[in-house]
Amino acid sequence: MDEPFLTTDRPTVSGSGAPPLTASSPRAPALARVSALPWLLFLVVTVIAAWLAWRQFRPADIGDPLATSLIAFEKQDKLTVFSAQLAPVVSSDDARLFGLVKSKQVAVIPARVDYTIALDQVGRDRMKWDAANKTLSVRLPPLTVSRPNLDEARAQYLREGVWITRDAQDKLTRDNTRLAEQIAVEQAGNPVLMNLARGAAKEAIRQNLAIPLQVAGYGEVKVVVLFDGEPNPG
């Protein structure tokens, strides 16, 4: 009777002479650490790269709201907030040859007047930030009214006189121009026009300040604009 084929539990020997590695082998943890090392290095490099990218492209610190507001003004010395088109009606008289030759000229000369705010005068001392209510208060200096810009090319003239010399006509025109400028200045200071200009100035300043603050991360803010001499609301 043939003997049964016997097998043994002895591990086979590899060609190198080293025993195979098993879970109970003392070399298994070391090999596991070696295998995990590339992944750890990759993770570290990834974290460092992400941190550098965040540092490079992270949103800037919100910082000081007053400084943010002043930056909105720093590139503008003045801001034109309103323009008025005027049409002064003036007249001048001229007499020559001992009063024997008289002439008169009536003129309608269109004029434009600009109302501006001197932004270079609006400093930190004219601003106040209420963090609790997210409200920025700004006090503006008085409006500046420009010198009238007369459009004599579109002027209309009506002359009276039997004989108007060239010298007389030139004098009448110069006199009417001077008078038209004076009247335009008076008209520009009319309370109705001044109130319209102040309202336009407040709205322009609100827009110039609210948008940069929103972009800087303050969200919806309230901008209260007043002129010197105006009482605080409430």
C-alpha positions as CSV (number, residue, x, y, z in Angstrom):
1,M,0.0,0.0,0.0
2,D,1.4,3.3,-1.0
3,E,2.2,5.8,1.7
4,P,0.2,9.0,1.7
5,F,1.8,12.2,0.3
6,L,2.8,14.3,3.2
7,T,2.9,18.1,3.2
8,T,4.5,20.3,5.7
9,D,3.7,23.8,7.0
10,R,7.4,24.8,6.6
11,P,7.6,28.0,4.6
12,T,9.4,27.7,1.4
13,V,12.7,29.4,0.9
14,S,13.0,32.1,-1.8
15,G,15.9,32.2,-4.1
16,S,17.5,35.0,-2.1
17,G,17.6,33.0,1.0
18,A,15.4,35.4,3.0
19,P,12.1,34.1,4.5
20,P,8.9,35.6,3.0
21,L,7.2,38.4,4.8
22,T,4.0,37.8,6.7
23,A,1.8,39.9,8.9
24,S,3.6,38.6,11.9
25,S,7.0,39.3,10.4
26,P,9.0,42.1,12.2
27,R,9.8,43.7,8.9
28,A,6.1,44.3,8.0
29,P,5.7,47.6,10.0
30,A,8.9,49.0,8.6
31,L,7.8,48.2,5.0
32,A,4.4,49.8,5.7
33,R,6.2,53.0,6.9
34,V,8.3,53.0,3.8
35,S,5.3,52.5,1.6
36,A,3.4,55.4,3.3
37,L,6.2,57.8,3.1
38,P,5.6,59.0,-0.5
39,W,1.9,59.6,0.4
40,L,2.9,61.7,3.4
41,L,5.3,63.7,1.3
42,F,2.6,64.3,-1.3
43,L,0.2,65.4,1.4
44,V,2.7,67.8,2.9
45,V,3.5,69.3,-0.5
46,T,-0.2,69.7,-1.2
47,V,-0.8,71.4,2.1
48,I,2.1,73.8,1.5
49,A,1.0,74.6,-2.0
50,A,-2.6,75.2,-0.9
51,W,-1.3,77.5,1.9
52,L,0.9,79.5,-0.5
53,A,-2.0,79.8,-3.0
54,W,-4.3,81.1,-0.2
55,R,-1.6,83.5,0.9
56,Q,-1.2,84.8,-2.6
57,F,-4.9,85.1,-3.6
58,R,-6.7,85.5,-0.2
59,P,-9.0,88.5,0.0
60,A,-7.3,91.6,1.4
61,D,-8.0,92.5,5.0
62,I,-11.1,94.8,5.2
63,G,-9.0,97.1,7.3
64,D,-10.1,100.7,8.2
65,P,-13.4,101.8,6.5
66,L,-12.3,105.4,6.7
67,A,-9.1,104.6,4.8
68,T,-11.1,102.7,2.2
69,S,-13.3,105.7,1.8
70,L,-10.4,108.1,1.5
71,I,-8.9,105.9,-1.3
72,A,-12.1,106.5,-3.3
73,F,-11.2,110.3,-3.2
74,E,-7.5,110.3,-3.5
75,K,-7.4,110.4,-7.3
76,Q,-9.9,113.3,-7.6
77,D,-9.1,116.8,-6.5
78,K,-12.6,117.9,-7.2
79,L,-15.9,116.4,-8.3
80,T,-18.4,118.1,-10.5
81,V,-21.8,117.2,-9.1
82,F,-24.1,119.6,-11.0
83,S,-24.2,121.9,-14.0
84,A,-26.8,124.6,-14.8
85,Q,-27.5,126.1,-18.2
86,L,-28.4,129.7,-17.9
87,A,-29.5,132.4,-20.4
88,P,-28.9,135.9,-19.0
89,V,-30.7,138.7,-20.8
90,V,-28.7,141.9,-20.8
91,S,-28.6,145.3,-22.6
92,S,-26.1,148.1,-23.1
93,D,-26.3,151.6,-24.4
94,D,-23.8,153.7,-26.3
95,A,-23.7,157.4,-27.2
96,R,-21.3,159.2,-29.5
97,L,-20.8,162.6,-31.1
98,F,-21.9,164.4,-27.9
99,G,-24.9,162.2,-27.6
100,L,-26.2,162.8,-31.1
101,V,-25.7,159.2,-32.1
102,K,-27.2,156.6,-29.8
103,S,-27.3,152.9,-30.0
104,K,-28.5,150.0,-27.9
105,Q,-27.9,146.3,-27.9
106,V,-29.9,143.6,-26.2
107,A,-28.3,140.2,-25.9
108,V,-29.2,136.7,-24.7
109,I,-26.0,134.8,-24.0
110,P,-26.2,131.1,-23.0
111,A,-23.9,130.3,-20.0
112,R,-23.0,127.1,-18.1
113,V,-22.1,127.0,-14.5
114,D,-20.6,124.0,-12.7
115,Y,-21.0,123.1,-9.1
116,T,-18.1,121.2,-7.6
117,I,-16.9,119.6,-4.3
118,A,-13.3,120.0,-3.3
119,L,-12.5,116.3,-2.4
120,D,-9.0,117.2,-1.3
121,Q,-10.5,119.0,1.6
122,V,-12.4,115.9,2.8
123,G,-10.1,114.2,5.2
124,R,-10.5,111.7,8.1
125,D,-11.6,114.5,10.3
126,R,-14.8,114.9,8.2
127,M,-15.7,111.2,8.4
128,K,-17.2,109.0,11.1
129,W,-17.8,105.3,11.1
130,D,-20.5,103.6,13.2
131,A,-19.6,99.9,13.2
132,A,-22.7,98.8,15.1
133,N,-25.1,100.3,12.5
134,K,-22.7,100.1,9.5
135,T,-23.1,103.8,8.8
136,L,-20.6,106.2,7.4
137,S,-21.2,109.9,8.1
138,V,-19.4,112.4,5.9
139,R,-19.5,116.2,6.2
140,L,-18.7,118.1,3.0
141,P,-17.2,121.6,2.6
142,P,-19.4,124.2,0.8
143,L,-20.0,123.9,-2.9
144,T,-17.8,125.7,-5.3
145,V,-19.5,127.5,-8.1
146,S,-17.4,127.9,-11.2
147,R,-17.0,131.0,-13.3
148,P,-19.8,131.1,-15.9
149,N,-18.7,129.7,-19.3
150,L,-20.4,132.0,-21.8
151,D,-21.2,130.6,-25.2
152,E,-21.1,133.7,-27.3
153,A,-21.2,131.7,-30.5
154,R,-24.9,130.9,-29.7
155,A,-25.7,134.4,-28.4
156,Q,-28.6,136.3,-29.9
157,Y,-28.3,140.1,-30.3
158,L,-30.9,142.8,-31.0
159,R,-29.5,146.2,-31.9
160,E,-31.2,149.6,-32.0
161,G,-29.8,152.7,-33.6
162,V,-29.8,154.7,-36.8
163,W,-26.1,154.4,-37.2
164,I,-23.9,151.9,-35.2
165,T,-20.2,152.2,-35.8
166,R,-17.9,149.3,-35.5
167,D,-16.3,150.7,-32.4
168,A,-19.8,151.2,-30.9
169,Q,-20.8,147.6,-31.7
170,D,-17.6,146.2,-30.1
171,K,-18.2,148.3,-27.0
172,L,-21.8,147.1,-26.7
173,T,-20.7,143.5,-27.1
174,R,-18.0,143.8,-24.4
175,D,-20.4,145.5,-22.0
176,N,-23.1,142.9,-22.6
177,T,-20.5,140.1,-22.0
178,R,-19.5,141.6,-18.7
179,L,-23.1,142.0,-17.6
180,A,-24.0,138.5,-18.7
181,E,-21.2,137.1,-16.6
182,Q,-22.3,139.1,-13.5
183,I,-26.0,138.0,-13.9
184,A,-25.0,134.4,-14.5
185,V,-23.1,134.4,-11.2
186,E,-26.2,135.8,-9.4
187,Q,-28.4,133.3,-11.0
188,A,-26.1,130.4,-10.1
189,G,-26.4,131.4,-6.4
190,N,-30.2,131.1,-6.6
191,P,-31.4,129.0,-3.6
192,V,-33.3,126.6,-5.9
193,L,-30.2,125.8,-8.0
194,M,-28.0,125.6,-4.9
195,N,-30.4,123.0,-3.3
196,L,-30.5,121.0,-6.5
197,A,-26.7,121.1,-6.6
198,R,-26.4,120.0,-2.9
199,G,-28.8,117.1,-3.5
200,A,-26.8,116.0,-6.5
201,A,-23.6,116.3,-4.5
202,K,-24.9,114.1,-1.7
203,E,-26.1,111.4,-4.1
204,A,-22.8,111.4,-5.9
205,I,-20.8,111.1,-2.7
206,R,-23.0,108.3,-1.5
207,Q,-22.3,106.3,-4.6
208,N,-18.6,107.1,-4.6
209,L,-18.3,105.8,-1.0
210,A,-20.9,103.0,-0.8
211,I,-19.6,100.9,-3.7
212,P,-15.9,100.8,-2.5
213,L,-17.1,99.8,1.0
214,Q,-19.2,97.0,-0.5
215,V,-16.4,95.7,-2.6
216,A,-14.1,95.8,0.4
217,G,-16.4,93.4,2.2
218,Y,-18.6,95.6,4.4
219,G,-21.8,94.6,2.7
220,E,-24.7,97.0,2.6
221,V,-23.7,100.2,4.3
222,K,-25.5,103.5,4.9
223,V,-23.8,106.7,3.9
224,V,-25.0,109.9,5.5
225,V,-23.8,113.0,3.7
226,L,-24.1,116.5,5.2
227,F,-22.7,119.9,4.3
228,D,-21.1,122.3,6.8
229,G,-23.7,124.0,8.8
230,E,-26.4,121.3,8.3
231,P,-27.7,119.6,11.5
232,N,-27.1,116.0,12.1
233,P,-30.2,113.9,11.3
234,G,-32.2,112.7,14.3
